[in-house]
Amino acid sequence: MSKPRLTALYRYPLKSAIGEPVPALQLDALGPVGDRRWMLVDADSGRFLTQRALPRMAHLLARWSPSGGLSLAAPGLPALEVALPDERADLRGVILWKDAMRVPDAGEEAAAWVTRFVGKPTRLVHVPEARARLVEDAQHGEEKVGFADGYPLLVMGQASVDDLGARVGRPLDMRRFRPNLVVEGCEAYAEDGWSRIRIGDLDFRVAKGCSRCILTTIDPDTGERSADREPLTTLKTYREHEGAVYLGQNLVNLGTGRIEVGMEVEVLA
């Protein structure tokens, strides 16, 4: 088999909105620049909002701008350009899983737009590096993440998704699994055995397997959930461990730099 290589890269400027395929990713202290630095929250409770409860977010297009701002578009709504809020702007208390944070709010115009989209009072917030969280198993207290669930990066093997699709009985769109890095040239589930990899000049720590949820059952084009709950149903038959179902691996970049589609993935350990 040929050497593993990156065949696709994605970033997700707004947590749980449409992903953005890109030819390269610049990585900073929080992972991919422009990746999940923005998030929707319930205006009253501050709790984060995702496709788990709002499948219509599959139709929400958010694109990151080099200034750090965000471009929003959705069916039936005018496009909106959102400026990067000042780090000293109004801070909003938000809750992301078990983490309570105070982060800059994007303002009233953005709030009105996302409220129309969601259908209930909603705010748009941003996380600057100074207010980021530690990753789940942070080493030396230095590894941080923005609004991603637990880690800044997710790698998926194309062969793993192909094998799962064969078991389900139909091809599966990689976008269902929301990876940042897609790798070809290795056997199905080879990524399960990695603990450290190198891409270009950057090393990555393979932190843990990615536990999968109802998001994998949502068609990325229609926003509809699979009536048969696939591929989650099939995953549970052979990828379940201690009550969770796993596919793909969470990564932490051990430095800053740039990676590009086509680069070789060197397995160090």
Summary of the structure (lengths in Angstrom):
residues: 269
radius of gyration: 18.1
end to end distance: 18.4
largest distance: 54.0
contacts: 862
relative contact order: 0.20
helix: 18%
strand: 40%
